[in-house]
Amino acid sequence: MASPVSCRTVSVLFFLILFISVHCTDTKPKKKKDVRDYNDADMARLLEEWEKDDEIEEGDLPEHKRSPPPIDFSKIDASKPEELLKMSKKGRTLMVFATVSGNPTEKETEEVTSLWQGSLFNANFDIQRFVVGSNRVIFMLRDGSYAWEIKDFLVAQDRCEDVTVEGQVYPGKAAKKDAKGNKQNETKKKGDKKAANRANKSKQEL
């Protein structure tokens, strides 16, 4: 007849073997999924893991997360406020609004401003154009520091009535010299806000 101690020892050994067996089964590595069987969710997780370990370069960050460019005030002429604006807008997206004179149709505005854009493109300016009314257009710049150079080009065009940069209205070659200018500017500013929203939406969809 087996002693109580022997029975207890056998029981302990049995449970120990059972525990080790279960533990080994649970910790057995899962079979790795074949990359050919990856779905969109698997690829997204994989990309997220890669990006987590990689440092994103400054140029690849969204514009609002980038550090503003340093401004060297020693190179700025205090008598020219535009110089400071140019420096502050360097590398930033900026919208320039322009008005075509002569009560044109939207199609005519498209044709006239397309010629302007072509000339600017030939001068190596990277811009997008959005017609936002029968006589109104937005030029979107990836580097806002060039906005004032583009403004200078536009106001010299025969069919340009005015150009707006950062809320400042500059009369064009075809500007009407009358007393209604201020009222027209206020109306344009309100319209420009709506047009800018539409242009931003179009930009996101591109």
For each residue, the residues with C-beta under 8 A, 3 or more apart:
1:
2: 6 7
3: 6 7
4: 7 8
5: 8 9
6: 2 3 9 10
7: 2 3 4 10 11
8: 4 5 11 12
9: 5 6 12 13
10: 6 7 13 14
11: 7 8 14 15
12: 8 9 15 16
13: 9 10 16 17
14: 10 11 17 18
15: 11 12 18 19
16: 12 13 19 20
17: 13 14 20 21
18: 14 15 21 22
19: 15 16 22 23
20: 16 17 23 24
21: 17 18 24 25
22: 18 19 25 26
23: 19 20 26 27
24: 20 21 27 28
25: 21 22 28
26: 22 23
27: 23 24
28: 24 25
29:
30:
31:
32:
33: 37 38 42
34: 37 38
35: 38
36:
37: 33 34
38: 33 34 35 42 43 46
39: 42 43
40: 43 44
41: 44 45
42: 33 38 39 45 46
43: 38 39 40 46 47
44: 40 41 47 48
45: 41 42 48 49
46: 38 42 43 49 50
47: 43 44 50 51
48: 44 45 51 52
49: 45 46 52 53
50: 46 47 53 54
51: 47 48 54 56
52: 48 49
53: 49 50
54: 50 51
55:
56: 51 60 61
57: 60 61
58: 61 66 67
59: 66
60: 56 57
61: 56 57 58 65 66
62: 65 66
63: 66 92 93
64:
65: 61 62
66: 58 59 61 62 63 91
67: 58
68: 88
69: 87 90 91
70:
71: 76 84 87 88
72: 75 76 87
73: 76
74:
75: 72
76: 71 72 73 80 83 84 87
77: 80 83
78:
79:
80: 76 77 83
81: 84 85
82: 85 86 148
83: 76 77 80 86 87
84: 71 76 81 87 88
85: 81 82 88 89 148 166
86: 82 83 89 90 145 147 148
87: 69 71 72 76 83 84 90 145
88: 68 71 84 85 92
89: 85 86 92 94 143 144 145 147
90: 69 86 87 143 144 145
91: 66 69 143 144 145
92: 63 88 89 143 144
93: 63 140 141 142 144
94: 89 140 141 143 144 147 165 166
95: 138 139 140 141 196 199
96: 138 139 140 141 147 150 151 154 163 164 165
97: 136 137 138 139 163 164 165 188 192 195
98: 113 116 136 137 138 139 154 160 162 163 164 172
99: 135 136 137 160 161 162 163 172 188
100: 104 108 109 112 113 135 136 137 159 160 161
101: 104 135 159 160 161 172 174 175 176
102: 159 174
103: 134 135
104: 100 101 108 109 112 134 135 159
105: 108 109 134
106: 109 110 131 133 134
107: 110 111
108: 100 104 105 111 112
109: 100 104 105 106 112 113 131 133 134 135 136 137
110: 106 107 113 114 131
111: 107 108 114 115
112: 100 104 108 109 115 116 159
113: 98 100 109 110 116 117 129 131 137
114: 110 111 117 118 129
115: 111 112 118 119
116: 98 112 113 119 120 153 154 157 160
117: 113 114 120 121 127 129 139
118: 114 115 121 122
119: 115 116 122 123 153
120: 116 117 123 125 127 139 150 153
121: 117 118 124 125 127
122: 118 119
123: 119 120 153
124: 121
125: 120 121 141 146 149 150
126: 141 142 143
127: 117 120 121 139 140 141 142 150
128: 139 140 203
129: 113 114 117 137 138 139 140
130: 137 138 140 195 198 199 202
131: 106 109 110 113 136 137
132: 136 137 138 195 198 199
133: 106 109 136 191 195
134: 103 104 105 106 109
135: 99 100 101 103 104 109 161
136: 97 98 99 100 109 131 132 133 188 191 195
137: 97 98 99 100 109 113 129 130 131 132
138: 95 96 97 98 129 130 132 195 196 199
139: 95 96 97 98 117 120 127 128 129 150 154
140: 93 94 95 96 127 128 129 130 199 203
141: 93 94 95 96 125 126 127 144 146 147 150
142: 93 126 127
143: 89 90 91 92 94 126 146
144: 89 90 91 92 93 94 141 147
145: 86 87 89 90 91
146: 125 141 143 149 150
147: 86 89 94 96 141 144 150 151 165 166
148: 82 85 86 151 152 165
149: 125 146 152 153
150: 96 120 125 127 139 141 146 147 153 154
151: 96 147 148 154 155 163 165 170
152: 148 149 155 156
153: 116 119 120 123 149 150 156 157
154: 96 98 116 139 150 151 157 160 163 172
155: 151 152 160 162 163 170 171 172 173
156: 152 153 160 172 173
157: 116 153 154 160 172 173
158: 173 174
159: 100 101 102 104 112 174
160: 98 99 100 101 116 154 155 156 157 163 172 173 174
161: 99 100 101 135 171 172 174 175 176
162: 98 99 155 169 170 171 172 175 188
163: 96 97 98 99 151 154 155 160 169 170 172
164: 96 97 98 167 168 169 170 188 189 192
165: 94 96 97 147 148 151 168 170
166: 85 94 147
167: 164 189
168: 164 165
169: 162 163 164 185 188
170: 151 155 162 163 164 165
171: 155 161 162 175 181
172: 98 99 101 154 155 156 157 160 161 162 163 175
173: 155 156 157 158 160
174: 101 102 158 159 160 161
175: 101 161 162 171 172
176: 101 161 180 181
177: 181
178: 181
179:
180: 176 183 184
181: 171 176 177 178 184 185
182: 185 186
183: 180 186 187
184: 180 181 187 188
185: 169 181 182 188 189
186: 182 183 189 190
187: 183 184 190 191
188: 97 99 136 162 164 169 184 185 191 192
189: 164 167 185 186 192 193
190: 186 187 193 194
191: 133 136 187 188 194 195
192: 97 164 188 189 195 196
193: 189 190 196 197
194: 190 191 197 198
195: 97 130 132 133 136 138 191 192 198 199
196: 95 138 192 193 199 200
197: 193 194 200 201
198: 130 132 194 195 201 202
199: 95 130 132 138 140 195 196 202 203
200: 196 197 203 204
201: 197 198 204 205
202: 130 198 199 205 206
203: 128 140 199 200 206
204: 200 201
205: 201 202
206: 202 203
